[in-house]
Amino acid sequence: MKGSEKKTRPKTNDSLPSPFSRRPSGGFETFAEELRCLEQRNLLRDLPLTESCRGSKILINGQEFLNFSSNDYLGLSGHPRIMEAAVRAVNKYGFGSGGSRLLSGTHAPHRRLEERIAEFKKTEAALVFNTGYAANTGIIPAVAGKEAEIFSDELNHASIIDGVRLSGAGVNIYRHKDMNHLEDLLREKSKCRAAARRLIVTDTVFSMDGDIAPLEDIVMLSRRYDALLMIDDAHATGVIGKTGRGGLEHFGIRPEHVIQMGTLGKAAGCFGAFVAGGKDLIRLLINRARSFMYSTSLPPAVCEACIMAIDIIDSDSGDLRKRLWENRQRLYNGLSQLGFDTLESETPIIPVMAGDAENALEIGKHLYRNKIFAPAVRPPTVPEGRCRIRFSVTAAHSDDEIDGVADVMGRIRRGLKRGIA
Ligand SMILES: *Cc1c(COP(=O)(O)O)cnc(C)c1O
């Protein structure tokens, strides 16, 4: 599908198609007109109201569904020890942090959380950001300014894309996991701009495809071409690596010279994000990362909850992770035996390709009617024509629940063949 355009794909920000090009607003007179246009193209979205979310079940708009859309991979968001840690901290510190980190917003829990993350990631230091979105949009411009060249996988998360845009650096987008393409771009840019700082940035686990970046090869290229490397462990922290430490542990790569960003709202079941790395990197970010400097810091109770979550992941999550991966394999087998295209998923994120938005919505509706919550993913989250249902499996699902999904998907598939959808 992508084959024919391979050679001609433009390489700079100015001429790139989605996702790096800024879509024009289209010259709509009114918001209503713009909304109607989105609706006609099957791209309008609404916010489902989650009334409760416990284990594998989710209550939306008064109806109970099996939840296959959660990032709470280990079920920690409702863990009693994490909830207690948060409540204890609220009683001790109150709720709000009262300021940004550089003013009065650095409390003991922020310090302790950063020390805990550095220990967990085996790095010299760490820094907490309010969200993964803020981390990526803060870190990337701070380490790669206008003079730099950034090398970014075409399927990187939107927050990386926005961080790259904000940096003003030269943008070099390489085809998904295509190491030859990455090396071509690195070689070209080292020739003509040898002195410029280079940064390679990649998701570790790709959030919509569920595959894993070839980090060993990327590390090798970053050394060969003297480039910084930043990885986004949002879906990797707590999920991959023998003890849940993320991408580097998964591949057995040492943490020196890698900028490791991760989030605390997914497998950690809390909220917030971090970057782990060398002392100088962290001190520079404190002085340069605008999303860090100019934003009220996390409530101390959130930090205490995160510390407890990391303690649990570190000491006590082996069985949960084992269950998560067994569940992942069960659903993956079920869906691939039915003949669905699941791309190259190798993690608990399992896409089922649907083509255009209309088709994806149709499958989503069938699932919804069968009380399964796994929404259709459409542009701009994925490229045009690459719409999908995105299943994410957690440790909380039972075998029966997973087999139930495969069952329903089998019926949908037979329905699709008869041309119903
Ligand atoms: C979810 C996600 C983020 C954003 O993290 P938040 O804490 O939710 O803002 C960043 N990168 C990737 C790859 C993600 O999946």
The ligand as an SDF file (V2000), in Angstrom:
LIG
                    3D

 15 15  0  0  0  0  0  0  0  0999 V2000
   -0.4240    8.5410   25.8420 C   0  0  0  0  0  0  0  0  0  0  0  0
    0.8330    8.9050   25.1790 C   0  0  0  0  0  0  0  0  0  0  0  0
    1.4470   10.1380   25.4260 C   0  0  0  0  0  0  0  0  0  0  0  0
    0.7830   11.2110   26.2440 C   0  0  0  0  0  0  0  0  0  0  0  0
    0.8170   10.9310   27.5960 O   0  0  0  0  0  0  0  0  0  0  0  0
   -0.2500   11.6510   28.5570 P   0  0  0  0  0  0  0  0  0  0  0  0
    0.3370   11.5180   29.9050 O   0  0  0  0  0  0  0  0  0  0  0  0
   -1.5270   10.9270   28.3820 O   0  0  0  0  0  0  0  0  0  0  0  0
   -0.3360   13.0900   28.1090 O   0  0  0  0  0  0  0  0  0  0  0  0
    2.6640   10.3820   24.8410 C   0  0  0  0  0  0  0  0  0  0  0  0
    3.2560    9.4770   24.0330 N   0  0  0  0  0  0  0  0  0  0  0  0
    2.6750    8.2920   23.7490 C   0  0  0  0  0  0  0  0  0  0  0  0
    3.3660    7.3330   22.8390 C   0  0  0  0  0  0  0  0  0  0  0  0
    1.4490    7.9780   24.3010 C   0  0  0  0  0  0  0  0  0  0  0  0
    0.8570    6.8290   24.0050 O   0  0  0  0  0  0  0  0  0  0  0  0
  1  2  1  0
  2  3  1  0
  2 14  2  0
  3  4  1  0
  3 10  2  0
  4  5  1  0
  5  6  1  0
  6  7  2  0
  6  8  1  0
  6  9  1  0
 10 11  1  0
 11 12  2  0
 12 13  1  0
 12 14  1  0
 14 15  1  0
M  END
$$$$
